[in-house]
Amino acid sequence: MNLMYGFGLLAAGLSIINAIFSYQAKAIDPGFGPMLWFQLRMLPLMFFSNVMIGYGVKYLYRAFQSLTFALTVSKGLEILVCVVMGYLFLKEVPTWRTYAGLGVVVCGFVLTRWR
C-alpha cells in the first residue's frame, strides 16, 4: 500500500508543479512583474505539491527501505511527467531521441538495482 501511496502522491505533486511551470512558460509574460505576480498566486499550490512530493518519497522509502531507490524512482517519474507536460502545453512531440534518453535512464536505473 505504501508503494501505491508513494507513486500517487509523487505523480500528483510532480504533475501540479510541472503544469505550473509549463503554463508560465507558455502564457505568462516573461517580464519580472507578471511572473512574480503569477508565482505569488501559485504559492499555495506549490506548497501542497511540495508536501505531496515529500510524502510520496517517504512512502516509497517505507516500501523499498532505500532512500536512494526512492529518490531515483521520483526522478524517473519526474522525467516522464516533464515529457507529458511538454506535449500537453508546448506541443513538443517526443522523438526517437526522447525515447532513447528515457531508455538510457531506465537502463541506469536497472543497473543501480542489479545485485
Secondary structure in CASP SS format (residue, H / E / C, confidence):
PFRMAT SS
TARGET T0000
AUTHOR 0000-0000-0000
METHOD secondary structure of the structure
MODEL  1
M C 1.00
N H 1.00
L H 1.00
M H 1.00
Y H 1.00
G H 1.00
F H 1.00
G H 1.00
L H 1.00
L H 1.00
A H 1.00
A H 1.00
G H 1.00
L H 1.00
S H 1.00
I H 1.00
I H 1.00
N H 1.00
A H 1.00
I H 1.00
F H 1.00
S H 1.00
Y H 1.00
Q H 1.00
A H 1.00
K H 1.00
A H 1.00
I C 1.00
D C 1.00
P C 1.00
G C 1.00
F H 1.00
G H 1.00
P H 1.00
M H 1.00
L H 1.00
W H 1.00
F H 1.00
Q H 1.00
L H 1.00
R H 1.00
M H 1.00
L H 1.00
P H 1.00
L H 1.00
M H 1.00
F H 1.00
F H 1.00
S H 1.00
N H 1.00
V H 1.00
M H 1.00
I H 1.00
G H 1.00
Y H 1.00
G H 1.00
V H 1.00
K H 1.00
Y H 1.00
L H 1.00
Y H 1.00
R H 1.00
A H 1.00
F H 1.00
Q C 1.00
S C 1.00
L H 1.00
T H 1.00
F H 1.00
A H 1.00
L H 1.00
T H 1.00
V H 1.00
S H 1.00
K H 1.00
G H 1.00
L H 1.00
E H 1.00
I H 1.00
L H 1.00
V H 1.00
C H 1.00
V H 1.00
V H 1.00
M H 1.00
G H 1.00
Y H 1.00
L H 1.00
F H 1.00
L H 1.00
K C 1.00
E C 1.00
V C 1.00
P C 1.00
T C 1.00
W H 1.00
R H 1.00
T H 1.00
Y H 1.00
A H 1.00
G H 1.00
L H 1.00
G H 1.00
V H 1.00
V H 1.00
V H 1.00
C H 1.00
G H 1.00
F H 1.00
V H 1.00
L H 1.00
T H 1.00
R H 1.00
W C 1.00
R C 1.00
END
